Amino acid sequence: MTFVQHRIAAEAEGEAEEVGELLDAGARVYVCGDGSRMAPGVQDAFRTLYRERTQGADESAAERWLDELVETGRYVEDVYAAG
């Protein structure tokens, strides 16, 4: 099975540029589903995507970038606690 975090990870590996280009153009990301496994995986994938596309970016820079997306309403989660 392919999940959203796998698709984003494929972007980071250079298989495609669509997600990165959409983010550059101001896209908004809405993540819905499992808050204990899927959502952290998606966050991880986005940070990896940022680091791979941004020369010299480290984990701290990627975290700040994702935080900025959240603060500006461009990354929104509606998740539940899986049990």
LUMTI-709236 format. One line per 4 residues: for each residue x, y, z of N, C-alpha, C. Coordinates in steps of 0.001 Angstrom, whole numbers, padded with zeros to 6 digits. Example, Ala and Ser with C-alpha at 12.3 -4.5 7.8 and 13.67 -1.06 7.14 Angstrom:
% LUMTI-709236
013190 -005690 007800 012300 -004500 007800 013200 -003300 007800 ~ 012850 -002250 007080 013670 -001060 007140 012900 000030 007870 .
This chain:
% LUMTI-709236
000834 -001182 000000 000000 000000 000000 000882 001250 000000 ~ 000407 002266 -000648 001086 003551 -000651 000233 004541 000127 ~ 000860 005183 001087 000186 006184 001890 000762 007552 001554 ~ 000095 008598 002025 000503 009955 001670 001960 010225 002034 .
002414 009728 003180 003800 009981 003555 004775 009322 002590 ~ 004379 008193 001981 005233 007534 000991 005311 008370 -000286 ~ 004197 008960 -000669 004162 009796 -001873 005036 011033 -001691 ~ 004953 011636 -000519 005769 012815 -000246 007239 012434 -000187 .
007538 011282 000418 008924 010801 000482 009476 010571 -000917 ~ 008651 010084 -001832 009087 009891 -003215 009482 011224 -003829 ~ 008768 012286 -003460 009116 013626 -003928 010515 013994 -003441 ~ 010795 013701 -002177 012091 014048 -001600 013218 013285 -002280 .
012922 012109 -002777 013935 011299 -003452 014100 011695 -004913 ~ 013381 012710 -005355 013546 013221 -006702 012750 012498 -007767 ~ 011800 011653 -007351 011005 010927 -008331 010000 011838 -009027 ~ 009667 012918 -008395 008738 013876 -008980 008908 015191 -008242 .
008406 016262 -008804 008541 017570 -008173 007192 018207 -007863 ~ 006119 017482 -008101 004799 018090 -008009 004488 018686 -006635 ~ 004704 017947 -005565 004372 018459 -004234 005209 019697 -003914 ~ 006499 019640 -004169 007364 020784 -003914 006954 022009 -004709 .
006625 021811 -005972 006199 022932 -006814 004886 023526 -006317 ~ 003973 022667 -005895 002701 023161 -005366 002915 023968 -004087 ~ 003788 023484 -003217 004092 024233 -001993 004737 025572 -002324 ~ 005648 025581 -003288 006284 026832 -003712 005253 027831 -004226 .
004182 027319 -004812 003138 028170 -005376 002089 028581 -004337 ~ 002288 028148 -003070 001371 028568 -002011 000281 027581 -001663 ~ 000429 026337 -002068 -000589 025322 -001789 -000823 025166 -000292 ~ -002011 024716 000041 -002372 024382 001419 -002461 022868 001530 .
-002061 022351 002688 -002049 020910 002921 -003024 020600 004049 ~ -003925 019662 003809 -004873 019212 004822 -004637 017733 005065 ~ -004318 017386 006305 -004017 016006 006668 -005108 015526 007619 ~ -005791 014471 007236 -006862 013912 008060 -006607 012427 008271 .
-006822 011960 009500 -006678 010532 009756 -005998 010244 011073 ~ -005246 009179 011076 -004586 008640 012264 -003523 009600 012797 ~ -003766 010138 013988 -002842 011092 014578 -001648 010475 015271 ~ -001678 009178 015498 -000561 008566 016214 000502 007991 015292 .
000125 007610 014079 001110 007030 013157 001202 007789 011840 ~ 000071 008021 011209 000091 008639 009889 000551 010092 009939 ~ -000035 010899 010818 000295 012325 010865 001779 012575 011149 ~ 002389 011897 012136 003830 012094 012326 004643 011676 011099 .
004198 010638 010399 004883 010212 009180 004804 011266 008092 ~ 003656 011922 007987 003485 012988 006998 004370 014182 007366 ~ 004393 014548 008635 005259 015649 009071 006718 015341 008759 ~ 007126 014125 009068 008498 013685 008770 008807 013803 007280 .
007862 013347 006468 008057 013375 005019 008176 014810 004508 ~ 007377 015717 005054 007469 017117 004633 008798 017736 005050 ~ 009259 017426 006261 010563 017955 006681 011679 017423 005786 ~ 011602 016152 005444 012600 015565 004542 012540 016233 003178 .
011338 016441 002665 011163 017115 001378 011827 018494 001415 ~ 011593 019237 002481 012195 020568 002603 013720 020487 002612 ~ 014268 019591 003414 015732 019470 003497 016337 019090 002155 ~ 015681 018205 001430 016205 017757 000139 016123 018851 -000924 .
015141 019729 -000811 014951 020771 -001820 015627 022088 -001451 ~ 016124 022203 -000214 016676 023460 000259 018136 023257 000634 ~ 019015 023801 -000172 020449 023625 000050 020855 024143 001427 ~ 021573 023312 002168 022080 023685 003478 021078 023594 004615 .
019857 023163 004329 018835 023079 005379 019075 021858 006255 ~ 018982 022077 007563 019099 020968 008502 017723 020681 009115 ~ 017678 019756 010072 016402 019381 010691 015750 020569 011388 ~ 016548 021405 012018 016017 022568 012713 015342 023535 011736 .
015967 023766 010600 015380 024641 009574 014100 024033 009022 ~ 014106 022727 008828 012916 022044 008312 011771 022135 009314 ~ 012087 022021 010591 011067 022134 011640 010484 023541 011659 ~ 011338 024557 011543 010855 025944 011498 009962 026174 010281 .
010345 025599 009136 009556 025739 007911 008173 025121 008100 ~ 008128 023909 008668 006840 023252 008888 006010 024036 009904 ~ 006645 024536 010956 005936 025366 011940 005328 026597 011279 ~ 006059 027198 010341 005547 028373 009634 004337 028010 008772 .
004392 026849 008132 003231 026403 007359 002012 026253 008263 ~ 002216 025693 009456 001121 025524 010417 000598 026892 010852 ~ 001495 027788 011236 001108 029111 011740 000352 029933 010707 ~ 000669 029746 009440 000008 030519 008383 -001205 029800 007802 .
-001560 028650 008379 -002735 027917 007920 -002530 027146 006634 ~ -001276 026962 006242 -001005 026222 005006 -000801 024735 005256 ~ -000679 024335 006518 -000603 022920 006890 -001557 022737 008063 ~ -002618 021974 007829 -003664 021793 008833 -003902 020307 009035 .
-004003 019905 010295 -004298 018509 010615 -005656 018399 011299 ~ -006403 017382 010923 -007636 016984 011596 -007468 015496 011849 ~ -006902 015167 013005 -006507 013785 013267 -007182 013253 014525 ~ -007199 011945 014628 -007767 011269 015790 -006700 010374 016403 .
-006883 010060 017664 -005954 009161 018355 -006374 007726 018070 ~ -005513 007007 017384 -005808 005602 017080 -005532 004772 018323 ~ -006337 003778 018515 -006167 002980 019725 -005890 001558 019505 .
